[in-house]
Amino acid sequence: MAKKKDDDKLKAKVKKLRAKVKALKSDLAAAPAATKAKTVMVSPLAPESFPALPEIDGVEFASAAAGVKYAGRTDVMLAKVAPGSSIAGVFTTSSTRAACVLDCQDKLKMRVPADAGAAIIVNSGNANAFTGKNGQTAVDAVTGAVAAALDMPASRVFSSSTGVIGEPLPYDKIVAAIDTLKDRLSPAGIEDAARAIMTTDTYPKGASAEVEGEGGTIRIAGIAKGSGMIAPNMATMLVYIFTDAKIAPARLQKMLSRQVNDTFNAITVDSDTSTSDALIVAATGKSAAAEISDLRSGAAKAFEAGLRAVMMDLAHQVVKDGEGATKFVEIRVTRAASAEDAHKVAMSVANSPLVKTAIAGEDANWGRVVAAVGKSGAQADRDKLTISFGDMVVAEKGWRVPDYSEEEASAYMKNQELVIGVDLGLGRASKSVWTCDLTHRYIDINADYRS
C-alpha cells in the first residue's frame, strides 16, 4: 500500500513538471524575438551612432516585422520613389544569382513610362536563392502586391532578399505586411529601413553627401547591409542610394558603373561572393538644380564625386562590420606593371588567411605579405619589392631593412586602422583595397548561422 502511495506521488510530481515544461515552452514561443536572440557584439570599429541623413524629396520609407525568419523582428523595408525617377543598378556576378537579382536585371532593361513611380522592397532572413521556380514565384507575388498597393507597374518594383540560401521564401508573410508598410511610409524612415535589412550586421549603415549643382543643392543618402560573404564582383552586399538629382537613367548608370571598381569592388571580408547582392540608385529629379545632361560639366563632376563619397563610406562601413572584425586594413599597392597586376596583388594580400590572422594577433609578420604577393600571379621581382607597415619600411631589396625594429612594427600592429604597403617597383599602376582581420569570432558566427 505504501509503495502505491509513493508511486502516485511520483506520478503527480512528473505530471506537474511536464505542465511546467509545457508552459515554459509556450512562453518562450510567444516571447519577443529580442529576448530569444543571441547577444550581438557590436563591432569595435562601428561609428558612435547612425548618421543624420538628409531627407530626399520624392522618397519615402517604411519597415515592418513580417516574421520571415524570426517572430517580432523588423525584417522588411519598403522604399517608394516618386514618378519620373531614374533607376540604375549593379549586381552580383555570381552564376547562382538569386531570383530577385535576375528579376531586377531584367526590369532595368525594360522601357517604362516616363511618369511611372518606382519602389524597392527588401527582406532579411531568407535569400530566396537556389529555390528553383519557387524563387520567381515569390518575387512575382511580392513585387505584384507592392505594385497593386502603390498603383505602379510591377516592372518598376525592385526586390532584394538576404539571409539563408536554399530555403523557400515565405512570401505570403511579406505580402501580408504590405498594407502596413504602405501606411507607415515616411520621408524620415530611412534609419529604420537600414535596420530592417540587417542579417549578421552589428549596426545599421548610412552615409550622405550634399553637392552644389547648377541652381541648387543636390542631396544624396544611402544605406547598406553587409558583414560576411563579402568579396568583390559587385555588389558584395545590399546597397540603396537615393538622390534628388535630375539625371537620365543612362547617365546615372554610367556614373554608378565606373565608381564601382574602386569602392564596392575594392573590399573583402572573407573572399566569398553572395548570390543575392545588389546596388540600386534612385534619382527623383526633385532638386532645384538643373538637370545633369553633360557628364563633362562641373555640376556632373561634383555630383559624381558626391556619389563616390557615399559609396566609399558605405563600402568601408561594411568592412568595419566584417564578421568578427577588430582591425580595418588598407592594402595599398603601388608601382605595379599593370592595373590588373595591382588588383591581383592587393586582393591576394587582403584575402590571405595567414595575413589576416597575423593582423588579428597583432603580429608584424611581413613574411606573410611577401608570400601573398608571390602567389598572386602578378609580375613581381623579389629584389624590387618593398613592404611597409604604415610609414615604416620593413623589407626591401630582397631583405628586411637594416634598421628593422620588431618592437616598433609590433607596436604599429596594435592600431585599429592599419595600412600595409606593397611597392612592386615595376611600373606606374596602383590599387587600394580594404579588408579586416580574421578572428575566432568569424567562426563562431558562421558555424551556427542557420540555427
Phi and psi in degrees as a GROMACS rama.xvg file:
@    title "Ramachandran Plot"
@    xaxis  label "Phi"
@    yaxis  label "Psi"
@TYPE xy
-61.283  -38.3267  ALA-2
-64.6179  -38.1857  LYS-3
-65.1552  -40.3965  LYS-4
-61.884  -41.9041  LYS-5
-62.6945  -42.0144  ASP-6
-62.8684  -40.1409  ASP-7
-64.9278  -41.2431  ASP-8
-62.7193  -42.2241  LYS-9
-63.5385  -43.0717  LEU-10
-62.815  -37.2978  LYS-11
-65.9171  -41.7134  ALA-12
-62.7212  -44.1433  LYS-13
-60.9094  -41.2254  VAL-14
-62.0881  -43.4498  LYS-15
-64.59  -41.1787  LYS-16
-63.5986  -41.8565  LEU-17
-62.4148  -39.9271  ARG-18
-64.1148  -40.325  ALA-19
-64.7444  -43.5773  LYS-20
-61.1243  -42.3328  VAL-21
-62.7204  -41.4429  LYS-22
-66.008  -40.2915  ALA-23
-64.3128  -42.2187  LEU-24
-61.7639  -39.9549  LYS-25
-65.5495  -43.0454  SER-26
-63.2353  -41.1092  ASP-27
-64.9659  -40.2062  LEU-28
-65.1979  -32.9775  ALA-29
-87.6804  -10.9022  ALA-30
-67.6744  149.333  ALA-31
-58.641  150.043  PRO-32
-58.0684  -31.7708  ALA-33
-61.8735  -30.8314  ALA-34
-78.6777  -17.9824  THR-35
-101.211  -18.6597  LYS-36
-69.2306  153.646  ALA-37
-70.4922  151.61  LYS-38
-63.289  128.34  THR-39
-93.65  122.245  VAL-40
-91.6205  107.248  MET-41
-65.5778  135.984  VAL-42
-54.3777  135.662  SER-43
-65.8593  -12.0125  PRO-44
-96.0852  2.99324  LEU-45
-68.0581  148.359  ALA-46
-65.6504  162.825  PRO-47
-65.1696  -32.411  GLU-48
-158.586  167.239  SER-49
-67.8263  135.381  PHE-50
-69.4053  155.769  PRO-51
-79.8198  100.309  ALA-52
-88.7313  140.866  LEU-53
-70.1279  146.367  PRO-54
-71.0342  137.5  GLU-55
-101.501  116.731  ILE-56
-58.399  125.792  ASP-57
99.221  4.91119  GLY-58
-129.828  133.954  VAL-59
-128.415  149.996  GLU-60
-128.154  153.118  PHE-61
-151.391  155.908  ALA-62
-143.072  157.936  SER-63
-157.919  164.042  ALA-64
-99.5599  104.197  ALA-65
-94.3036  -12.9395  ALA-66
75.505  33.8242  GLY-67
-58.5782  -44.2503  VAL-68
-128.118  -42.3261  LYS-69
-119.51  141.497  TYR-70
-75.403  139.412  ALA-71
77.8705  8.82993  GLY-72
-110.522  129.301  ARG-73
-62.9028  119.976  THR-74
-141.856  7.34515  ASP-75
-136.813  136.427  VAL-76
-128.956  147.551  MET-77
-127.995  132.319  LEU-78
-118.748  124.325  ALA-79
-104.08  128.722  LYS-80
-116.532  140.021  VAL-81
-61.6351  152.782  ALA-82
-56.4618  145.593  PRO-83
84.3971  3.43915  GLY-84
-74.1896  152.645  SER-85
-96.3524  139.352  SER-86
-123.358  135.497  ILE-87
-136.068  158.783  ALA-88
-163.355  156.451  GLY-89
-134.578  150.458  VAL-90
-139.521  166.917  PHE-91
-55.7225  146.537  THR-92
-96.5697  8.5982  THR-93
-54.593  139.733  SER-94
-79.3188  -5.09613  SER-95
-114.55  43.0184  THR-96
-57.8995  144.833  ARG-97
-70.0757  160.054  ALA-98
-58.5885  -38.0234  ALA-99
-65.5651  -35.069  CYS-100
-66.6949  -48.0086  VAL-101
-59.8778  -39.002  LEU-102
-65.6277  -43.9  ASP-103
-62.7858  -43.0575  CYS-104
-61.5331  -41.2182  GLN-105
-64.8653  -42.875  ASP-106
-67.2174  -32.61  LYS-107
-68.9641  -17.5674  LEU-108
-87.7041  -11.5325  LYS-109
-80.4823  150.194  MET-110
-80.9009  135.535  ARG-111
-130.75  153.691  VAL-112
-58.104  140.883  PRO-113
-61.4831  -26.3746  ALA-114
-100.77  13.5144  ASP-115
-74.863  139.513  ALA-116
-77.3187  -175.061  GLY-117
-151.695  161.453  ALA-118
-150.663  153.675  ALA-119
-128.21  126.127  ILE-120
-122.877  132.615  ILE-121
-133.162  135.867  VAL-122
-120.776  148.807  ASN-123
-108.409  166.048  SER-124
98.4836  -19.5918  GLY-125
-155.742  127.078  ASN-126
-83.9398  -11.2047  ALA-127
47.2435  42.5263  ASN-128
-119.879  143.269  ALA-129
57.7977  47.8382  PHE-130
-121.194  19.8331  THR-131
61.3119  -148.111  GLY-132
-64.3017  -25.2036  LYS-133
-59.7232  -28.5179  ASN-134
-61.3938  -49.4844  GLY-135
-70.4563  -33.8578  GLN-136
-59.0693  -43.2697  THR-137
-64.4664  -44.6197  ALA-138
-60.85  -45.9118  VAL-139
-63.144  -39.4173  ASP-140
-65.7011  -45.9341  ALA-141
-69.3502  -49.9084  VAL-142
-68.308  -33.5681  THR-143
-65.1985  -40.6847  GLY-144
-67.0846  -39.0563  ALA-145
-65.0994  -44.0148  VAL-146
-58.8814  -42.7677  ALA-147
-66.6246  -41.28  ALA-148
-68.37  -35.2445  ALA-149
-102.141  3.54406  LEU-150
55.6841  60.5801  ASP-151
-145.193  161.62  MET-152
-63.6407  142.11  PRO-153
-61.5543  -25.4847  ALA-154
-68.5433  -9.52059  SER-155
-108.837  12.5542  ARG-156
-108.061  117.295  VAL-157
-106.143  134.627  PHE-158
-122.715  152.845  SER-159
-139.474  150.391  SER-160
-137.37  142.662  SER-161
-142.542  141.111  THR-162
144.722  -143.428  GLY-163
-71.3123  136.488  VAL-164
-89.0395  141.819  ILE-165
93.4258  -0.109675  GLY-166
-105.572  131.342  GLU-167
-56.3738  135.967  PRO-168
-75.7156  124.85  LEU-169
-77.2184  71.4209  PRO-170
-64.9287  -22.7169  TYR-171
-61.6363  -31.6254  ASP-172
-68.2269  -37.6342  LYS-173
-70.2435  -43.8975  ILE-174
-58.4299  -40.3903  VAL-175
-65.6403  -22.3473  ALA-176
-92.171  -4.66828  ALA-177
-66.8955  -38.5133  ILE-178
-63.2031  -39.033  ASP-179
-63.2383  -44.1358  THR-180
-60.6547  -43.8276  LEU-181
-59.17  -43.7387  LYS-182
-67.4591  -24.6136  ASP-183
-94.3312  -2.15137  ARG-184
-55.421  131.362  LEU-185
-154.771  142.959  SER-186
-62.9652  -17.8994  PRO-187
-97.7289  10.6905  ALA-188
-93.1872  16.7324  GLY-189
-69.5401  -34.4357  ILE-190
-65.8704  -44.4834  GLU-191
-62.4897  -35.1047  ASP-192
-63.4835  -40.2392  ALA-193
-63.6037  -35.4852  ALA-194
-72.6387  -33.5719  ARG-195
-66.3458  -26.476  ALA-196
-94.5738  4.46111  ILE-197
-72.5424  145.753  MET-198
-119.179  -92.8432  THR-199
-88.1805  5.44758  THR-200
-57.297  147.639  ASP-201
-103.751  -7.23447  THR-202
-156.625  151.999  TYR-203
-75.1215  149.467  PRO-204
-119.028  129.729  LYS-205
-146.269  155.035  GLY-206
-157.412  156.195  ALA-207
-151.035  167.275  SER-208
-155.474  153.173  ALA-209
-129.052  133.304  GLU-210
-132.644  155.303  VAL-211
-91.1853  118.527  GLU-212
-93.9586  -170.165  GLY-213
-82.0298  100.316  GLU-214
96.4817  6.15263  GLY-215
174.978  172.229  GLY-216
-88.054  140.512  THR-217
-110.74  129.475  ILE-218
-108.736  144.116  ARG-219
-134.255  132.952  ILE-220
-140.99  139.537  ALA-221
-141.382  155.032  GLY-222
-130.643  157.802  ILE-223
-149.408  156.906  ALA-224
-129.047  147.845  LYS-225
163.654  137.528  GLY-226
-154.865  -43.3717  SER-227
-131.771  175.502  GLY-228
52.9422  49.8558  MET-229
-116.117  113.953  ILE-230
-156.739  147.564  ALA-231
-59.8312  150.892  PRO-232
145.443  18.0089  ASN-233
51.2539  123.707  MET-234
-107.961  -0.916821  ALA-235
66.0568  5.40918  THR-236
-179.326  -169.675  MET-237
-108.602  128.521  LEU-238
-139.557  135.696  VAL-239
-133.676  120.354  TYR-240
-120.854  136.714  ILE-241
-127.859  141.089  PHE-242
-145.887  154.601  THR-243
-96.0001  12.667  ASP-244
-64.1551  147.756  ALA-245
-93.6915  112.279  LYS-246
-158.77  137.952  ILE-247
-69.419  151.641  ALA-248
-53.8695  -42.452  PRO-249
-63.8937  -39.9657  ALA-250
-70.8456  -39.0523  ARG-251
-63.2025  -42.3412  LEU-252
-62.1734  -41.3601  GLN-253
-62.8595  -44.3976  LYS-254
-62.2381  -46.7653  MET-255
-60.0142  -48.3684  LEU-256
-62.3454  -37.8872  SER-257
-82.5401  -8.54785  ARG-258
-97.5931  -4.1568  GLN-259
-70.8873  -44.2086  VAL-260
-61.268  -34.1225  ASN-261
-95.3457  3.99714  ASP-262
-121.295  -88.0887  THR-263
-71.9777  -21.8328  PHE-264
-92.5715  11.003  ASN-265
-121.198  28.2183  ALA-266
-130.387  154.445  ILE-267
-156.451  138.358  THR-268
-106.884  -46.6374  VAL-269
-142.316  9.19575  ASP-270
72.115  8.10223  SER-271
-103.059  131.546  ASP-272
-99.8028  132.406  THR-273
-78.4877  164.219  SER-274
-86.9966  -10.8604  THR-275
-122.912  7.67306  SER-276
-76.0434  144.797  ASP-277
-152.533  147.034  ALA-278
-129.18  116.143  LEU-279
-121.248  133.237  ILE-280
-118.367  133.599  VAL-281
-122.179  130.004  ALA-282
-118.003  117.75  ALA-283
-84.4691  -21.0165  THR-284
75.2408  14.7725  GLY-285
-87.5723  -6.88147  LYS-286
-66.9681  151.968  SER-287
-73.4956  -13.4236  ALA-288
-67.5039  150.059  ALA-289
-64.4248  158.443  ALA-290
-62.6194  140.525  GLU-291
-85.1829  101.265  ILE-292
-113.016  -15.5746  SER-293
-122.358  110.506  ASP-294
-67.4022  -8.90231  LEU-295
-93.823  -5.55265  ARG-296
-73.2098  161.523  SER-297
-62.343  -39.181  GLY-298
-64.771  -39.7866  ALA-299
-64.8584  -43.3932  ALA-300
-65.1951  -37.6488  LYS-301
-66.2671  -42.509  ALA-302
-64.3507  -44.4314  PHE-303
-63.8731  -35.8837  GLU-304
-65.3603  -39.2491  ALA-305
-66.5311  -40.7893  GLY-306
-61.6783  -44.3597  LEU-307
-61.0131  -41.8274  ARG-308
-61.9553  -41.4652  ALA-309
-67.0729  -42.8719  VAL-310
-62.324  -42.6392  MET-311
-66.0474  -42.3647  MET-312
-59.9434  -48.0342  ASP-313
-65.6591  -39.6326  LEU-314
-60.8505  -43.9978  ALA-315
-66.45  -36.6254  HIS-316
-63.4742  -35.3694  GLN-317
-62.7583  -44.4294  VAL-318
-64.32  -40.8098  VAL-319
-65.9519  -19.1359  LYS-320
-104.405  16.5113  ASP-321
-52.5093  140.739  GLY-322
-56.0679  116.098  GLU-323
80.0341  6.0122  GLY-324
-67.637  140.543  ALA-325
-128.266  -8.24107  THR-326
-132.917  139.394  LYS-327
-108.7  122.831  PHE-328
-128.314  129.23  VAL-329
-99.3057  128.241  GLU-330
-100.645  112.499  ILE-331
-111.001  105.789  ARG-332
-100.328  131.879  VAL-333
-131.968  160.666  THR-334
52.1927  43.9269  ARG-335
-83.0038  159.634  ALA-336
-69.0899  -26.1359  ALA-337
-154.267  163.17  SER-338
-62.3731  -37.1185  ALA-339
-63.0343  -43.2392  GLU-340
-65.8169  -39.3376  ASP-341
-59.9837  -42.456  ALA-342
-66.5046  -43.522  HIS-343
-58.9607  -45.8062  LYS-344
-65.9483  -45.6389  VAL-345
-59.6626  -44.9383  ALA-346
-73.2174  -31.1217  MET-347
-63.3027  -43.361  SER-348
-69.4552  -45.8175  VAL-349
-64.1551  -30.4  ALA-350
-97.0535  -3.34165  ASN-351
-67.5957  118.919  SER-352
-60.0825  -33.6296  PRO-353
-68.4251  -41.5742  LEU-354
-64.8895  -46.1214  VAL-355
-66.5191  -36.4755  LYS-356
-74.2026  -32.6808  THR-357
-63.1166  -40.7108  ALA-358
-63.2817  -42.2842  ILE-359
-60.0635  -38.5648  ALA-360
-85.9087  4.81876  GLY-361
55.7771  39.0502  GLU-362
-101.551  121.799  ASP-363
-79.3834  58.7614  ALA-364
-89.6944  77.9968  ASN-365
-67.8999  -17.7293  TRP-366
-61.5166  -31.5316  GLY-367
-69.5911  -32.0046  ARG-368
-66.5795  -44.1122  VAL-369
-56.9774  -45.3391  VAL-370
-62.6094  -40.0852  ALA-371
-65.9404  -37.3321  ALA-372
-62.6267  -44.582  VAL-373
-64.5422  -31.6157  GLY-374
-88.9756  -5.02234  LYS-375
-67.0999  -24.2332  SER-376
89.0313  -2.52786  GLY-377
-87.2999  159.028  ALA-378
-66.7016  129.646  GLN-379
-150.301  150.952  ALA-380
-130.423  117.795  ASP-381
-50.3652  -42.3069  ARG-382
-81.6831  -6.30774  ASP-383
-109.087  -3.00241  LYS-384
-81.4282  135.256  LEU-385
-127.063  129.52  THR-386
-113.732  134.109  ILE-387
-136.261  149.889  SER-388
-112.287  109.211  PHE-389
64.2351  -130.551  GLY-390
-88.1519  1.01785  ASP-391
-95.4168  113.523  MET-392
-76.6034  124.686  VAL-393
-108.519  -24.403  VAL-394
-151.642  141.777  ALA-395
-162.367  160.393  GLU-396
54.4517  37.9528  LYS-397
77.8049  13.8973  GLY-398
-158.79  162.22  TRP-399
-71.328  152.38  ARG-400
-66.4127  148.744  VAL-401
-57.1623  -35.8283  PRO-402
-99.1404  24.1913  ASP-403
-57.1229  132.884  TYR-404
-120.682  110.613  SER-405
-61.0534  -35.706  GLU-406
-63.5022  -45.5105  GLU-407
-68.677  -40.8814  GLU-408
-63.4702  -42.325  ALA-409
-65.9037  -36.9519  SER-410
-62.9676  -39.2611  ALA-411
-63.7722  -37.8957  TYR-412
-66.7863  -10.8726  MET-413
-79.5986  -12.1237  LYS-414
-67.3442  151.201  ASN-415
-75.5532  -30.0497  GLN-416
-116.726  127.186  GLU-417
-128.285  153.294  LEU-418
-125.439  122.401  VAL-419
-107.643  118.121  ILE-420
-99.5665  136.435  GLY-421
-128.65  106.891  VAL-422
-102.532  112.139  ASP-423
-82.1283  -19.1156  LEU-424
64.0991  28.4987  GLY-425
-121.151  -14.8726  LEU-426
-169.48  -149.691  GLY-427
-119.582  -3.34915  ARG-428
-77.1458  146.46  ALA-429
-140.72  161.531  SER-430
-162.538  136.014  LYS-431
-116.732  135.794  SER-432
-130.852  161.828  VAL-433
-124.029  139.226  TRP-434
-144.712  -174.292  THR-435
-138.172  175.381  CYS-436
-78.9578  171.839  ASP-437
-120.29  110.495  LEU-438
-114.055  172.548  THR-439
-65.151  -24.1339  HIS-440
-61.6151  -32.1871  ARG-441
-60.1005  -41.9363  TYR-442
-65.7978  -43.7577  ILE-443
-57.4362  -42.2626  ASP-444
-68.0883  -45.7966  ILE-445
-86.8437  -16.2999  ASN-446
-70.8675  -26.4965  ALA-447
-130.374  35.5482  ASP-448
-58.2275  -35.6401  TYR-449
-86.3345  -6.02729  ARG-450
